[in-house]
Amino acid sequence: MSTTITRFRSLFLSISIGLAAQNAAGNDHLYESSAGANSLAGDAAHEQTDVESGSNQFFRSRVNHEIVLGANQIENSDFSDGMTGWDTWTNKNISADFQVVDGELLVDNISDTTAGEMIRLRQSPLTLEEGKYYTISFEARAANPRVVSFGFSTDLVQVTVDSHEMKTYSYVYPHVGPTDTNARLRIQFAASLEPVFIDNVQVRKGGIAYPSLPEILLTESGQEVTDIETWENLRRPELLKFFRDEIFGYPPDPATYTIDYEIVKDHIEILRDDEDVNNDGYHTLVNMTINGPYGSLTLPCPIYLPASVDEGPVPVIIYVKQRSPVTSETTDSVPLSLVFGKGFGVAILNGGVLANEDANNSWMDDPYLFPIFNDTARRFDERSESEWGSLSMWAWAGSRMIDFMETQTDKIDIDKIGTVGHSRGGKGALWFGVTDQRVALTIPNNAGMGGDNLARHPGYRSQNLEGSFWPIRRWYAPNFLKYPGMDANAPFDFHQLMALVAPRLLASGASSRDRLADPVGEWQSIALAQPVYGLYGLLDKTWDLTDGPHDDGVDTVLQNGALHHHKKGNSRHSFNSKDWRFYLDFANSHWR
């Protein structure tokens, strides 16, 4: 007997095996068994031939994939021998009952608390070979929705069990790092008084990750993109239009505004002493006044340049800063000693001046940018479908800053302009780099969902499209409302957005314990952007998803031609001098 899994529809999680009638009716599923008996429930005694992933697995066509899985590693996967082979664990004073009822494992929290997510069903040792893919699956049912996370310690994914009948949940895990002969599978249950039933747990070598992943190099008409000309003249404009129409919105027509620049402070010497390092450089403050049809707004734009500018123009990084504005001669927002020492200048894009951080409608009123272009809409839902949000505002303002820098070529190397941002600022920096091809280096740092994170990776506690958009609708265009909750079958994903930076330099950074931004999804997004960089011949190698950073305790830096990714070990959501050093070293490897 062989176990053959075929691509069916598109939802990455919450799949249903063997429900052909429901599948035909249009339910979104990732896999469907090829025959009633040939399901994921195959007997572990029947050894299967493994399918090697190959270095180009993620760049082949995803149509009509077939995969044969290896033997199930789980002992007593159907609980026919009670709890043999399994162990359980709880904490936070939670009491849970694990018992086999009619051939299914009943997990019942009998505490009077719902705090924490610390009820675990575990099995070890399992073997995960270096660079291989593993399909993890189990069947579950619950009378009321129950959150369940599953996987290995480095990469848990989260689903909601919400079916009264047994449904199969599955995830293809790319094993990053060396072979692990003592791996532990964890199925973790959110503390709840609602019981959940589990059966038929599987861990099999092999699998196709993200079979519904939207293609980058395939046009809307189905034409394969095999050359730079087709990418630049057809496919890139298609993708760019989609992200403008549906996600970020459009900036105002240039005919509707004028920009005035006033140099308030010019080339004022900076002398700082930080850790016995001489930080001499120069500070320029430019007031950029935006004159729209319904008013004006002045954006202060500080620029900090190293003393080496006396010898010639220097590269400058535009830092998209979303909170309180910076105007002074020194700033704690940037490690100037490090930046100057690497030969760079930095300019601050004070995003908080353009749109504030309040989660209400106040950013659409005075004294912010939106009302000088729209004098009627004062609520989120009063904007037109593709009208801009704050991320697009920041990107547009960054372009206007470059307009000024083009008048300062004696100080600024206009061919070496970069942009960086952290968190939502990273989303803005990414969109800035996509939309302005004068940006030679684009750096989203810990940008997460709606930025540099793959939506289809259901990271443990990470944002999904709904989590990224709904509470902070001001960031995006109203059209984005169509996609929350559609992560796995959305017609796009953010690896496509990352690829739009090509052929210019692209660098991203993650933090190992940044669960909200999801460091695994951030790595996968840049790795899956490789095909376009390959068209330009800008890769030194082919990254497979299993090549990603895997040790949470140490810093990992990966470089592949025009691409860079790093993950800080033992680190939470943050942007600090370590990130700056990694990024500037990457830039200098190309620019010096």
Beta strands, then each sheet from edge to edge (+ up, - down):
strand 1: 4-7
strand 2: 31-33
strand 3: 66-68
strand 4: 87-90
strand 5: 96-101
strand 6: 104-109
strand 7: 119-128
strand 8: 133-141
strand 9: 146-152
strand 10: 155-161
strand 11: 167-174
strand 12: 180-189
strand 13: 196-205
strand 14: 258-270
strand 15: 273-274
strand 16: 277-278
strand 17: 281-292
strand 18: 295-306
strand 19: 314-321
strand 20: 345-350
strand 21: 412-422
strand 22: 439-445
strand 23: 505-511
strand 24: 556-560
strand 25: 563-568
sheet 1: 2+ 1- 3+
sheet 2: 4+ 7- 12+ 9- 10+
sheet 3: 5+ 6- 13+ 8- 11+
sheet 4: 14+ 17- 18+ 20- 19- 21- 22- 23- 25- 24+
sheet 5: 15+ 16-
end
